[in-house]
């Protein structure tokens, strides 16, 4: 949920202002990237890291059967997202922080996956 809460407004700002000035960025930052402005990164940020993370958080809190797999996928995407940013833009202290968040999300997703599959096995055994 934490990732999503931060990513939604940032993604919207990048889409609304693809030049990046509303977030204190410039398109010059993208010179080594495949993007000419922040529109496409903003769309990915909004949809995957923003809305996807919020939905993943809801799935986790509601103990949805595939919540662990969703968290693992979102953690992997966040790690790749940050790695791409570092590759194209250089490093910033926030990259290290969000890379760690991606690892934490991946680990928690693995733990949740294991716990939910154990619960489902108990439920199945109760019925059969």
C-alpha positions as CSV (number, residue, x, y, z in Angstrom):
1,X,0.0,0.0,0.0
2,X,2.9,2.3,0.9
3,X,4.4,2.0,-2.6
4,X,1.0,2.7,-4.2
5,X,0.2,5.7,-2.1
6,X,3.4,7.4,-3.3
7,X,3.2,6.2,-6.9
8,X,-0.3,7.2,-7.8
9,X,0.1,11.0,-7.3
10,X,3.6,10.9,-8.9
11,X,2.3,8.9,-11.9
12,X,-0.6,11.3,-12.3
13,X,1.8,14.3,-12.1
14,X,4.1,12.8,-14.8
15,X,1.2,12.1,-17.1
16,X,-0.3,15.6,-16.6
17,X,3.1,17.2,-17.1
18,X,5.3,14.9,-19.2
19,X,8.1,17.6,-19.2
20,X,8.5,16.9,-15.5
21,X,8.6,20.5,-14.2
22,X,5.8,20.0,-11.7
23,X,7.9,17.4,-10.0
24,X,11.1,19.4,-10.2
25,X,12.5,17.2,-13.1
26,X,13.6,18.0,-16.6
27,X,13.6,15.9,-19.8
28,X,17.4,16.4,-19.8
29,X,17.4,13.7,-17.1
30,X,16.2,11.2,-19.8
31,X,19.0,11.8,-22.2
32,X,20.4,8.2,-21.7
33,X,17.0,6.6,-21.6
34,X,14.7,5.4,-24.4
35,X,12.1,8.1,-23.4
36,X,11.9,11.7,-24.7
37,X,9.6,12.7,-21.8
38,X,7.9,11.3,-18.7
39,X,4.6,10.2,-20.2
40,X,5.4,6.5,-20.7
41,X,7.2,6.2,-17.3
42,X,4.3,8.0,-15.7
43,X,1.8,5.6,-17.1
44,X,3.8,2.6,-15.9
45,X,4.3,4.3,-12.5
46,X,0.6,5.0,-12.1
47,X,-0.7,1.6,-13.4
48,X,1.8,-0.9,-12.0
49,X,3.5,0.7,-9.0
50,X,0.5,2.8,-8.1
51,X,-2.8,1.1,-8.8
52,X,-1.3,-2.3,-8.9
53,X,0.3,-1.9,-5.5
54,X,-2.9,-0.6,-4.0
55,X,-4.8,-3.6,-5.4
56,X,-2.1,-5.9,-4.2
57,X,-2.3,-4.4,-0.7
58,X,-6.1,-4.9,-0.7
59,X,-5.6,-8.5,-1.9
60,X,-3.1,-9.1,1.0
61,X,-5.4,-7.6,3.6
62,X,-8.3,-9.6,2.3
63,X,-6.1,-12.7,2.3
64,X,-6.9,-13.4,-1.4
65,X,-5.6,-16.7,-2.5
66,X,-3.0,-15.3,-4.9
67,X,-2.0,-12.3,-2.8
68,X,1.5,-13.8,-2.3
69,X,2.1,-14.2,-6.0
70,X,0.8,-10.7,-6.7
71,X,3.2,-9.3,-4.0
72,X,6.1,-11.3,-5.5
73,X,5.3,-9.9,-9.0
74,X,5.0,-6.3,-7.7
75,X,8.3,-6.7,-5.7
76,X,10.1,-8.0,-8.8
77,X,8.7,-5.2,-11.0
78,X,9.7,-2.5,-8.4
79,X,13.3,-4.0,-8.3
80,X,13.5,-3.9,-12.1
81,X,11.9,-0.4,-12.2
82,X,14.6,0.9,-9.9
83,X,17.4,-0.9,-11.7
84,X,16.3,0.7,-15.0
85,X,16.2,4.1,-13.3
86,X,19.7,3.7,-12.0
87,X,20.9,2.5,-15.4
88,X,19.4,5.4,-17.3
89,X,19.4,8.2,-14.7
90,X,22.1,7.5,-12.3
91,X,21.8,7.0,-8.6
92,X,19.8,8.9,-5.9
93,X,19.3,7.9,-2.3
94,X,15.6,7.1,-3.0
95,X,16.7,4.4,-5.5
96,X,18.4,2.5,-2.7
97,X,15.4,2.9,-0.4
98,X,12.9,1.7,-3.0
99,X,15.1,-1.1,-4.1
100,X,15.1,-2.3,-0.5
101,X,11.3,-1.9,-0.5
102,X,11.1,-4.1,-3.6
103,X,13.2,-6.8,-1.8
104,X,11.0,-6.5,1.3
105,X,7.9,-6.8,-0.8
106,X,9.3,-9.9,-2.6
107,X,10.2,-11.6,0.7
108,X,6.8,-10.7,2.3
109,X,5.0,-12.0,-0.8
110,X,6.9,-15.3,-0.5
111,X,6.0,-15.5,3.2
112,X,2.4,-14.7,2.4
113,X,2.3,-17.2,-0.4
114,X,3.5,-19.9,2.0
115,X,1.1,-19.0,4.7
116,X,-1.9,-18.7,2.4
117,X,-1.1,-22.1,0.8
118,X,-0.9,-23.7,4.2
119,X,-4.3,-22.2,5.2
120,X,-5.8,-23.4,1.9
121,X,-4.5,-26.9,2.6
122,X,-6.1,-26.9,6.0
123,X,-9.4,-25.8,4.5
124,X,-9.3,-28.5,1.8
125,X,-8.5,-31.2,4.4
126,X,-11.4,-30.0,6.5
127,X,-13.8,-30.6,3.6
128,X,-12.4,-33.9,2.5
